[in-house]
Amino acid sequence: MRLAKILATLFLFSSFVYGQDVPLSAELTTKDKSQAIDDVSVQIDVKGGKKPYKYVWNNENISIYNKKFDGWSEGDSVIVTVIDANFDSIVVKGYVKPNSFSEHVNNGMKPAVSILDKILFANVWSDTVKVNEFVLKAPFALAPESENYTIKEWLRKDGEVVKHLDMIAILKDGDKEFPFFAMGDGTLIYGEHKGQKVGAGDKVSFINKRGNKSEKILGKIDYSSPQPFYFKNLTNKSQGIPLIVVWLVAGAFFFTFKMGFIQFRGVRHAIDLVRGRYDDPSKEDGEVTHFQALVTALSATVGLGNIAGVAIAISMGGPGATFWMILAGLIGMASKFVECTLGVKYRILKEDGEVSGGPMYYLSRGLAKRGPGFKQLGKVLAIIFAILCVGGSLGGGNMFQVNQAFNQLSEIPGWEGFSAYGLYFGIGMAILVGIVIVGGIKKIASVTDKIVPTMVGIYVISALVIIGFNYDNLGHGFNTIITGAFSPDAMYGGFIGVLILGFQRAAFSNEAGVGSAPIAHAAAKTDEPVSEGIVAILEPFIDTVVVCTMTALVIIFTGYAQDPEGLEGAALTSAAFSSSLGDWSLYVLSFAVVLFAFSTMISWSYYGLKAWTYVFGETKISGLIYKFIFLVFIVIGASVGLGEVIKFSDLMILGMAFPNILGLLIMSGEVKRDLKDYFVRVKSGAIKRFK
């Protein structure tokens, strides 16, 4: 008995010495799983201190509950601050060197991406996003393996005042238990589900009416006054107005007023032109019809921007972002008019009938008319634009398209094994694209004038079927969009945040002001530059106003706007379609995505070719070299992860807007005079109607 007491005393003493005073320590380990990019596994192992621990990563998308993360990028530093219950902390750091060729390329692009990103997305204005409440949802609630994930117990009472990072509940996932923290200072309000307060033993997720798992709202922290919105890693969310968005939108508004709202008063005439009612085949120079020029330009914009872009806008900014996308599409029509008018006016017609046009030519030739100073400026702007256009054509207009098309097919149920055949898919697409682009713009136009109506038809009909199913809710759908635009949830950044997001996604979608479309429209069979500019106003309308609105309504009607189930981008749109039309719609949508990608690639091959030959000379050898490079990049795009290469390319496409819009602003007076003269001649009959 006496021996037992002595042993017990020694045990308690050792526990105090070696258990209570063990200092907080942590070890960070990394593992590069393969030669592919962005597949580093990072794990934090902690000892000592007082549990529970919080893990603050240098990545806003990684939760404080994560002690392990898969998908870190090679060449990026990992910094994690571990905080224990006593608020003692320790910082651990790690770094994984790139090893494979693709990892070195991806890492090597990061400085260039950073520089371009800082220029294009430099904030003209920024502010911290503040909210009136923080909605409580369990971390990892949507994880497939979390089947018995519940609230073990609430540690704070309903209606009790809590402080930031107070432990308010214990969550239990199978055998694992972990704490649940408050975000911000306020009053804890338990959530309700099916009329009952969320309590101990309740699951943190539920099966929604679509038969899928959704996050349950466990409660909220009600703030007495607005507080900063927290990301998953405890950093505050800020909103800003990026320079590139200001540049594009300000230019669009300027052209709208300067041209007397041509996007509205010119629509009927644009439709007549597309129908060929003013075509005079005996006189007009060019390579393609008005309709073919329109669909060639449309094929480069109608695509993943509509499928994924709208979903991104709604998931990040709520349904209200759609309203601002529509408005941006409407004002962007004026930008398209100005740039495509100049594209035809300053094009070069060769003796064999081939046409070369676009911003490279109207920046150099158009500005040269204004004196020596403008002539030098025009040359510089033209070269800058051409270089950016070539880079954009090989990345965003090529590798990204084939990569996303391949991924879409790989995600079809039952097609999981298809993911191993990226190389063969790339070779197949390269052969198909090669067959088309060898024939030049005439061949490209003859293909796009069949593919674009087909793919838009498939997509629009599918969307209309879902909208038809929900006809009674059509008013509610538009009301949701309008209400969300002017009275958005503060977590989306309020009115300003949603407006900026909508404008930004629209700019990425229809490319109005970027300068790509004038290259296609320059090849139109017309002697009237203004007529082609008027035809071009239909592009943003079809791309953003029609197709994007239908996509938004589908996402709203199917409930994914309110509950995206953790999905984003094209996956969110696909889920919305399949929930109403069934799994067969995944095949239809995937087929449409492949057509979108194919048509985008052949159109951007032409854009890149014209920019390439402007820089390196308009010879057959020069053109063949570019086409060969373009086809090789298709195979690469389908075979490897893209990472920073695509980010850089996308930024180059957006960067095209700076030299382009600057030139458009300088020459806008000239376009206005041409527009006035054109309509005078239409009304007088000098420009004849042949049909």
Buried (B, 14 or more C-beta within 10 A) or exposed (E): EEEEEEEEEEEEEEEEEEEEEEEBEBEBEBEBEEBBBBBBBBBBEBEBBEEBBBBBBBBEEBBBBBBEBEEBBBBBEBBBBBBBEEEEBBEBEBEBEBEBEBBBBBBEBBEBBEEBBEBBBBBEEEBEBBBBBBBBBBBBBBBEEBEEBBBBEBBBEBEEBBEBBBBBBBBBBEEEEBBBBBBBBBBBBBBEBEEEEBBEEBBBBBEBEBEBBBBBBBBBBBBEEBBBBBBBBBBEBBBBBBBBBBBBBEBBEBBBEBBBBBBEEBBEBBEBBBEBBBBEEEEBEBBBBBBBBBBBBBBBBBBBBBBBBBBBBBBBBBBBBBBBBBBBBBBBBBBBBBBBBBBBBBBEBEEEEBBBBBBBBBBBBBBBEBEEEBBEBBBEBBBBBBBBBBBBBBBBBBBBBBBBBBBBBBBBEEBEEBEEBBEEBBBBBBEBBBEBBEEBBBBBBBBBBEBBEBBBEBBBEBBEBBBEEBEEBEEEBBEBBBBBBEEBBBBBBBBBBBBBBBBBBBBBBBBBBBBBBBBBBBBBBBEBBBBBBBBBBBBBBBBBBBBBBBBBBBBBBBBBBBBBBBBBBBBBBBBBBBBBBEEEBBBBBBBBBBBBBBBBBBBBBBBBBBBBBBBBEBEEEBBEBBBEBBBBBBBBBBBBBBBBBBBBBBBBBBBBBBBBBBBBBBBBEBBBEBBEEBBEBBEEEEBEEEE
